[in-house]
Amino acid sequence: MDSIDQLIGYVMPYMPIKLAEKQDLLETISVRERYLAFFDILMKQKENINLQMEMAKKVTDKITKSNREAMLREQLKMIQEELNGGDDAASGEGNYRERIENSKMPEDVKKEGTFRVEEARNGRKP
Protein backbone atom coordinates (compact mmCIF):
# COMPACT_ATOMS: atom_id res chain seq x y z
CA MET A 1 0.00 0.00 0.00
CA ASP A 2 1.42 3.29 -1.05
CA SER A 3 -1.05 5.61 0.64
CA ILE A 4 -3.59 5.76 3.39
CA ASP A 5 -6.31 6.29 0.78
CA GLN A 6 -5.50 2.89 -0.72
CA LEU A 7 -5.56 1.37 2.75
CA ILE A 8 -8.94 2.97 3.46
CA GLY A 9 -10.28 1.71 0.13
CA TYR A 10 -9.07 -1.80 0.89
CA VAL A 11 -10.18 -1.99 4.54
CA MET A 12 -13.53 -0.18 4.52
CA PRO A 13 -15.56 -2.89 2.75
CA TYR A 14 -14.68 -5.29 5.55
CA MET A 15 -15.37 -2.95 8.45
CA PRO A 16 -18.52 -3.86 10.42
CA ILE A 17 -19.99 -0.36 10.33
CA LYS A 18 -23.06 1.15 8.73
CA LEU A 19 -23.00 1.76 5.01
CA ALA A 20 -23.80 5.43 5.54
CA GLU A 21 -20.69 5.84 7.72
CA LYS A 22 -18.56 4.19 5.06
CA GLN A 23 -20.03 6.40 2.39
CA ASP A 24 -19.48 9.55 4.48
CA LEU A 25 -15.86 8.64 5.02
CA LEU A 26 -15.22 7.96 1.37
CA GLU A 27 -16.95 11.19 0.33
CA THR A 28 -15.00 13.37 2.75
CA ILE A 29 -13.06 15.83 0.63
CA SER A 30 -10.53 17.00 3.18
CA VAL A 31 -7.70 14.50 3.36
CA ARG A 32 -6.98 15.40 6.97
CA GLU A 33 -10.63 14.95 8.02
CA ARG A 34 -10.87 11.65 6.13
CA TYR A 35 -7.75 10.31 7.84
CA LEU A 36 -8.97 11.44 11.28
CA ALA A 37 -12.41 9.91 10.68
CA PHE A 38 -10.78 6.66 9.55
CA PHE A 39 -8.58 6.69 12.65
CA ASP A 40 -11.67 7.21 14.87
CA ILE A 41 -13.40 4.28 13.21
CA LEU A 42 -10.36 2.09 13.77
CA MET A 43 -10.15 3.11 17.43
CA LYS A 44 -13.86 2.31 17.97
CA GLN A 45 -13.38 -1.08 16.35
CA LYS A 46 -10.37 -1.73 18.57
CA GLU A 47 -12.41 -0.88 21.67
CA ASN A 48 -15.22 -3.18 20.52
CA ILE A 49 -12.80 -6.03 19.92
CA ASN A 50 -11.15 -5.52 23.31
CA LEU A 51 -14.56 -5.56 25.00
CA GLN A 52 -15.57 -8.74 23.18
CA MET A 53 -12.30 -10.41 24.15
CA GLU A 54 -12.75 -9.38 27.78
CA MET A 55 -16.30 -10.75 27.87
CA ALA A 56 -15.21 -14.00 26.21
CA LYS A 57 -12.42 -14.39 28.78
CA LYS A 58 -14.86 -13.86 31.67
CA VAL A 59 -17.27 -16.43 30.23
CA THR A 60 -14.45 -18.92 29.66
CA ASP A 61 -13.13 -18.40 33.19
CA LYS A 62 -16.61 -18.90 34.65
CA ILE A 63 -17.19 -22.07 32.63
CA THR A 64 -13.76 -23.39 33.56
CA LYS A 65 -14.44 -22.73 37.23
CA SER A 66 -17.84 -24.47 37.03
CA ASN A 67 -16.34 -27.49 35.29
CA ARG A 68 -13.53 -27.69 37.85
CA GLU A 69 -16.02 -27.51 40.73
CA ALA A 70 -18.18 -30.22 39.18
CA MET A 71 -15.17 -32.46 38.69
CA LEU A 72 -14.04 -31.91 42.28
CA ARG A 73 -17.56 -32.72 43.56
CA GLU A 74 -17.51 -35.97 41.61
CA GLN A 75 -14.08 -36.83 42.96
CA LEU A 76 -15.29 -36.10 46.49
CA LYS A 77 -18.28 -38.41 45.98
CA MET A 78 -15.96 -41.16 44.72
CA ILE A 79 -13.67 -40.76 47.73
CA GLN A 80 -16.61 -40.81 50.13
CA GLU A 81 -17.92 -43.98 48.52
CA GLU A 82 -14.51 -45.62 48.86
CA LEU A 83 -14.24 -44.56 52.50
CA ASN A 84 -17.70 -46.00 53.21
CA GLY A 85 -16.44 -49.39 52.04
CA GLY A 86 -18.42 -49.38 48.82
CA ASP A 87 -21.72 -48.72 50.58
CA ASP A 88 -24.06 -46.55 48.65
CA ALA A 89 -23.50 -42.98 49.85
CA ALA A 90 -27.16 -42.27 49.20
CA SER A 91 -28.34 -44.87 51.71
CA GLY A 92 -27.56 -42.59 54.64
CA GLU A 93 -29.49 -39.74 53.14
CA GLY A 94 -32.28 -42.13 52.18
CA ASN A 95 -32.62 -43.00 55.84
CA TYR A 96 -32.80 -39.32 56.72
CA ARG A 97 -35.37 -38.67 54.02
CA GLU A 98 -37.43 -41.67 55.15
CA ARG A 99 -37.25 -40.61 58.78
CA ILE A 100 -38.35 -37.09 57.86
CA GLU A 101 -41.30 -38.36 55.82
CA ASN A 102 -42.42 -40.76 58.56
CA SER A 103 -42.10 -38.20 61.34
CA LYS A 104 -44.98 -36.20 62.77
CA MET A 105 -43.33 -32.88 61.93
CA PRO A 106 -45.31 -30.02 60.41
CA GLU A 107 -45.21 -29.98 56.59
CA ASP A 108 -43.06 -26.85 56.36
CA VAL A 109 -40.46 -28.44 58.65
CA LYS A 110 -40.52 -31.62 56.55
CA LYS A 111 -39.94 -29.59 53.41
CA GLU A 112 -37.02 -27.76 55.01
CA GLY A 113 -35.52 -31.04 56.24
CA THR A 114 -35.85 -32.64 52.81
CA PHE A 115 -34.29 -29.55 51.25
CA ARG A 116 -31.33 -29.74 53.65
CA VAL A 117 -30.82 -33.44 52.90
CA GLU A 118 -30.73 -32.62 49.18
CA GLU A 119 -28.23 -29.82 49.81
CA ALA A 120 -25.99 -32.18 51.73
CA ARG A 121 -26.27 -34.78 48.98
CA ASN A 122 -25.29 -32.25 46.31
CA GLY A 123 -22.38 -30.95 48.37
CA ARG A 124 -23.78 -27.43 48.70
CA LYS A 125 -23.59 -25.34 51.80
CA PRO A 126 -26.88 -24.07 53.28
C-alpha positions as a printed Julia matrix, in Angstrom:
126×3 Matrix{Float64}:
   0.0     0.0    0.0
   1.42    3.29  -1.05
  -1.05    5.61   0.64
  -3.59    5.76   3.39
  -6.31    6.29   0.78
  -5.5     2.89  -0.72
  -5.56    1.37   2.75
  -8.94    2.97   3.46
 -10.28    1.71   0.13
  -9.07   -1.8    0.89
 -10.18   -1.99   4.54
 -13.53   -0.18   4.52
 -15.56   -2.89   2.75
 -14.68   -5.29   5.55
 -15.37   -2.95   8.45
 -18.52   -3.86  10.42
 -19.99   -0.36  10.33
 -23.06    1.15   8.73
 -23.0     1.76   5.01
 -23.8     5.43   5.54
 -20.69    5.84   7.72
 -18.56    4.19   5.06
 -20.03    6.4    2.39
 -19.48    9.55   4.48
 -15.86    8.64   5.02
 -15.22    7.96   1.37
 -16.95   11.19   0.33
 -15.0    13.37   2.75
 -13.06   15.83   0.63
 -10.53   17.0    3.18
  -7.7    14.5    3.36
  -6.98   15.4    6.97
 -10.63   14.95   8.02
 -10.87   11.65   6.13
  -7.75   10.31   7.84
  -8.97   11.44  11.28
 -12.41    9.91  10.68
 -10.78    6.66   9.55
  -8.58    6.69  12.65
 -11.67    7.21  14.87
 -13.4     4.28  13.21
 -10.36    2.09  13.77
 -10.15    3.11  17.43
 -13.86    2.31  17.97
 -13.38   -1.08  16.35
 -10.37   -1.73  18.57
 -12.41   -0.88  21.67
 -15.22   -3.18  20.52
 -12.8    -6.03  19.92
 -11.15   -5.52  23.31
 -14.56   -5.56  25.0
 -15.57   -8.74  23.18
 -12.3   -10.41  24.15
 -12.75   -9.38  27.78
 -16.3   -10.75  27.87
 -15.21  -14.0   26.21
 -12.42  -14.39  28.78
 -14.86  -13.86  31.67
 -17.27  -16.43  30.23
 -14.45  -18.92  29.66
 -13.13  -18.4   33.19
 -16.61  -18.9   34.65
 -17.19  -22.07  32.63
 -13.76  -23.39  33.56
 -14.44  -22.73  37.23
 -17.84  -24.47  37.03
 -16.34  -27.49  35.29
 -13.53  -27.69  37.85
 -16.02  -27.51  40.73
 -18.18  -30.22  39.18
 -15.17  -32.46  38.69
 -14.04  -31.91  42.28
 -17.56  -32.72  43.56
 -17.51  -35.97  41.61
 -14.08  -36.83  42.96
 -15.29  -36.1   46.49
 -18.28  -38.41  45.98
 -15.96  -41.16  44.72
 -13.67  -40.76  47.73
 -16.61  -40.81  50.13
 -17.92  -43.98  48.52
 -14.51  -45.62  48.86
 -14.24  -44.56  52.5
 -17.7   -46.0   53.21
 -16.44  -49.39  52.04
 -18.42  -49.38  48.82
 -21.72  -48.72  50.58
 -24.06  -46.55  48.65
 -23.5   -42.98  49.85
 -27.16  -42.27  49.2
 -28.34  -44.87  51.71
 -27.56  -42.59  54.64
 -29.49  -39.74  53.14
 -32.28  -42.13  52.18
 -32.62  -43.0   55.84
 -32.8   -39.32  56.72
 -35.37  -38.67  54.02
 -37.43  -41.67  55.15
 -37.25  -40.61  58.78
 -38.35  -37.09  57.86
 -41.3   -38.36  55.82
 -42.42  -40.76  58.56
 -42.1   -38.2   61.34
 -44.98  -36.2   62.77
 -43.33  -32.88  61.93
 -45.31  -30.02  60.41
 -45.21  -29.98  56.59
 -43.06  -26.85  56.36
 -40.46  -28.44  58.65
 -40.52  -31.62  56.55
 -39.94  -29.59  53.41
 -37.02  -27.76  55.01
 -35.52  -31.04  56.24
 -35.85  -32.64  52.81
 -34.29  -29.55  51.25
 -31.33  -29.74  53.65
 -30.82  -33.44  52.9
 -30.73  -32.62  49.18
 -28.23  -29.82  49.81
 -25.99  -32.18  51.73
 -26.27  -34.78  48.98
 -25.29  -32.25  46.31
 -22.38  -30.95  48.37
 -23.78  -27.43  48.7
 -23.59  -25.34  51.8
 -26.88  -24.07  53.28
